Amino acid sequence: MALELTDANFAENVLNSDKAVMVDFWAVWCGPCRMVGPIVEELANEYQGKAIVGKLDVDNNPDISQKYAIRNIPTILFIKNGEVVDKVVGAASKDALESKLKAIM
């Protein structure tokens, strides 16, 4: 299951992680987000213990969303050593997301 990220736990779970991190910025009302959601969950299960895969609800966590200038959702950030190294805006296939995650591991 994808880790539920918030403004409060983002630094601890993402910025201070020694693993590769994939963060899905989403919202309940977002249609494309609902398409990507199951893919994110699959990747979270498949990479458990090897990478951090999390979801951050933009409506409930405006600070982190603002910090990363999230304007469109879904936006998926790939973070390594606290730095954004890649991103995908809009719906994407599992293969596309997985290849980006593998590239930073």
C-alpha positions as CSV (number, residue, x, y, z in Angstrom):
1,M,0.0,0.0,0.0
2,A,1.3,3.5,-0.9
3,L,2.4,5.6,2.1
4,E,0.1,8.4,2.9
5,L,2.2,11.5,2.9
6,T,1.2,14.8,4.5
7,D,2.7,18.3,5.1
8,A,3.7,17.0,8.5
9,N,5.5,13.8,7.6
10,F,6.9,14.7,4.1
11,A,10.4,15.7,5.3
12,E,10.8,12.6,7.5
13,N,9.5,10.1,4.8
14,V,10.7,11.7,1.6
15,L,13.5,14.3,2.0
16,N,15.3,12.2,4.7
17,S,14.9,8.9,3.0
18,D,17.9,6.9,1.9
19,K,15.8,5.1,-0.7
20,A,14.4,6.3,-4.0
21,V,11.0,8.0,-3.6
22,M,8.0,8.3,-5.9
23,V,5.3,10.8,-4.8
24,D,1.9,10.9,-6.4
25,F,0.3,14.3,-6.0
26,W,-3.5,13.7,-6.4
27,A,-7.0,14.7,-5.3
28,V,-10.2,12.8,-4.7
29,W,-12.1,14.7,-7.4
30,C,-9.4,14.2,-10.1
31,G,-10.4,11.7,-12.8
32,P,-6.9,11.1,-14.2
33,C,-5.7,10.6,-10.6
34,R,-8.2,7.8,-10.2
35,M,-6.7,6.2,-13.3
36,V,-3.1,6.4,-12.0
37,G,-4.0,5.5,-8.4
38,P,-4.1,1.7,-8.9
39,I,-0.8,1.8,-10.7
40,V,0.8,3.7,-7.8
41,E,-0.6,1.1,-5.4
42,E,0.8,-1.8,-7.5
43,L,4.3,-0.2,-7.6
44,A,4.1,0.4,-3.8
45,N,3.5,-3.3,-3.3
46,E,6.1,-4.4,-5.8
47,Y,8.8,-2.1,-4.5
48,Q,8.1,-2.4,-0.8
49,G,11.4,-2.3,1.1
50,K,13.3,-1.2,-2.0
51,A,11.8,2.3,-2.6
52,I,9.3,4.6,-1.0
53,V,6.0,5.0,-3.0
54,G,3.6,7.6,-1.5
55,K,0.6,9.6,-2.2
56,L,-0.1,13.2,-1.2
57,D,-3.6,14.7,-1.3
58,V,-3.1,18.2,-2.6
59,D,-6.3,19.5,-1.1
60,N,-5.3,18.4,2.4
61,N,-1.6,19.3,2.2
62,P,-1.2,22.7,0.5
63,D,2.2,23.5,1.9
64,I,4.1,20.7,0.2
65,S,2.0,21.1,-3.0
66,Q,3.0,24.8,-3.0
67,K,6.6,24.1,-2.3
68,Y,6.9,21.9,-5.4
69,A,4.7,24.2,-7.5
70,I,2.1,21.5,-8.2
71,R,-0.2,23.1,-10.8
72,N,-1.7,20.1,-12.5
73,I,-2.6,16.7,-11.1
74,P,-1.7,14.0,-11.1
75,T,1.9,15.0,-10.9
76,I,4.4,12.3,-9.9
77,L,7.8,13.4,-8.5
78,F,10.8,11.1,-8.4
79,I,13.1,12.2,-5.5
80,K,16.5,10.9,-4.6
81,N,18.6,12.3,-1.7
82,G,16.0,14.9,-1.1
83,E,16.1,16.3,-4.6
84,V,13.6,16.1,-7.4
85,V,15.3,14.2,-10.2
86,D,12.4,13.5,-12.5
87,K,8.6,14.0,-12.8
88,V,5.6,13.1,-14.8
89,V,2.6,15.4,-15.2
90,G,-0.7,13.7,-16.2
91,A,-1.7,10.1,-16.4
92,A,1.0,7.7,-17.3
93,S,1.4,3.9,-17.9
94,K,2.8,1.6,-15.3
95,D,5.8,0.9,-17.5
96,A,6.6,4.6,-17.8
97,L,6.4,5.1,-14.0
98,E,8.3,2.0,-13.2
99,S,11.2,2.8,-15.6
100,K,11.6,6.2,-14.0
101,L,11.6,4.7,-10.5
102,K,14.1,2.0,-11.5
103,A,16.3,4.7,-13.0
104,I,16.8,6.4,-9.7
105,M,17.3,3.3,-7.5
